[in-house]
Amino acid sequence: MLGTRYPDMIREFLRMESAGGILLVLATILAMILANSGLGPLYDAFLETPVAIQFGALEIAKPLLLWINDGLMAVFFFLVGLEMKREFKVGELSSPARVALPGIGAIGGIALPALIYVAINAGSPENLAGWAIPAATDIAFALAVMSLLGNRIPVAAKVLLLAIAIFDDLGAILIIAFFYTGQLSQLSLILAVIPIVGLLILNLSGTTRLAPYVVLGIILWVLVLKSGVHATLAGVITALAIPMKKREGAEHSLLEELEHALHPWVAFGILPLFAFGNAGVSFAGMGLESFVEPVKLGISLGLFVGKQIGIFTFLWLTIRWGIAPMPQDTSWRQLYGVSLLAGIGFTMSLFIGSLAFEHTDFDAPIRLGVLTGSLLSAVAGFLLLSTTDSRQAAAQRTQQAAVPEEVRPS
C-alpha cells in the first residue's frame, strides 16, 4: 500500500511546488517593479500598515509585513514540520540508507556558504550576524526551475533535491531557534510548556480531531511570540504533534489530510505574499559598489559558490566512500546541477535575513545578495541540466554494470 501511494504523493508534491515557484517569481518581479516605480511609497506604506489584535490586556500590534513574517510564515513552518515528520516516518527519509546522501549533502550546503560569508565579512563584526543567510534553499523556487526541464531529469534527482531542501529547512529551524532569538521572557517560555505538554498528551492519547491541536497551537504561537523566541517555531512544534495514525474509516491520517489541504494555501498564497513583501529592492542610489558590499557579496557568493561546491563535494564523498549509493538513473553532471539549484535561497534566505538584521539598514544588501545569488544558481543549474538526459545516465549505469568489477575504474 505504501509503495504505491507515496510515489504518487511525491509526484503531486513536486508538481504543486513547481507551480508555486512560478508564482513566487511573478510576485518577486511585481515587488521589484513597484519598489522602483512611482508606486514605491504606496508599496512601503502598504507593508507598514498597522494591524492589531487585542483580547483584554493581551495585545499583539505589528505592521502588516511582520504579520506576514511572524504569522503566515508560522503556517509555512507548520507545513514544513508536517512534511518532515511524514518523510522521516514513511517517506523518502524513512531509512538510514535514504537519509545518508541528502543529509550529508545538506551539511556541506549549510557549512561552506556560512564559511564563505564569514570570510568575506570577517573585518566587520557587525555584519557577522548574517552568516546563516546563504545556508538556506528555497524548495519551491528550485523545483520550479527543475520542472522546466521536464522528463530530461530523472525522478531520483528531483527527490534528492527535495530531500536536501528538507534537511536545509531542518537546519534553518535549528539555526533560528539557537541563534536568532530576541530578549527572552522567562514567564512566557514557562507558560509555553503548558500547550506543548497538552499537544504531547493529545498525540500520545491518539486524538485525531483537529480542533484541539489548532487551539493549543494558537496559544503556543502567542506565548512563543511573546517569549522572544521566533514564533515560527511554534508551527514546527505543533506539526510534530499531529498524529500519523489514521482515523477510523478514513483513507488518510490527520497529518496527510492537513498536508494536502495546506499545500495550495502555502504554495499559492503565503509564499508568494511573503515574496511580494520582502523582495521589493529599490535600486535608487545603487552603483557598482553596491554589488561588492561585504554583506551582499557574502550572501551571493555563499549561495552561488558555497552551495554548489559544498553540496556536490559532500555528495561525491558520500557515494565514493560507499556510504550511500548513486541515485538511480542519475549522472554526476545531474548531481552537480542539483547542487547548483540548491543555491536558490530566496524565501528562506530572505526570512533568515529579516531575523539576522532586524531594525537595521541592511535590507537592500540582503535582498540584492539573495536575488543575485539565487538568480545565478537558477540560470547556471538550468543551463547545466538542460544539456543532460536521464536516458544517458541510465545507459551509463547499464554499461558500467556490464563491465567486470576488477576492470572498472576506481
Number of C-alpha atoms within 10 A of each C-alpha: 5 8 9 8 9 15 15 11 14 18 14 13 17 22 16 18 25 23 19 26 25 20 22 27 17 15 21 23 16 15 22 19 16 19 21 16 12 10 12 18 12 13 18 15 13 14 17 14 11 14 13 11 10 9 7 6 6 9 10 14 13 16 15 19 22 18 18 19 21 19 18 21 22 21 21 22 24 25 24 21 26 25 19 22 22 20 19 15 13 14 19 20 22 14 13 11 12 18 19 18 25 26 23 20 27 32 19 23 33 26 19 22 32 25 18 22 29 24 14 20 22 13 11 11 9 10 19 20 17 25 24 27 33 39 35 33 33 24 28 28 27 30 28 23 20 26 21 13 16 10 12 17 25 20 19 15 22 21 19 22 25 26 24 27 24 24 24 26 23 19 18 22 19 13 15 19 15 11 13 18 16 13 9 13 15 12 11 18 18 12 15 22 14 14 20 19 12 16 26 18 13 18 18 11 10 15 17 20 13 12 9 13 22 13 12 18 24 15 18 27 24 17 23 24 22 21 22 17 23 21 24 24 25 25 25 24 20 25 26 21 22 26 23 21 15 16 15 9 6 9 10 14 17 20 24 20 14 17 20 15 12 15 18 15 14 20 22 18 15 20 24 22 21 21 23 23 21 23 25 25 21 19 13 8 6 10 9 7 8 17 16 14 14 22 27 27 24 32 37 35 23 36 41 28 19 29 34 26 21 21 30 23 17 20 27 18 15 19 15 13 9 10 14 20 14 20 18 14 21 23 23 14 15 24 23 21 27 29 29 30 33 33 35 36 33 32 24 22 28 25 20 24 24 21 20 23 18 13 9 8 9 17 21 18 23 29 24 23 31 32 25 22 27 30 20 20 28 24 14 16 25 21 13 15 22 17 11 18 19 21 16 14 20 16 12 15 16 12 10 13 11 10 11 8 10 7 7 10 7 6
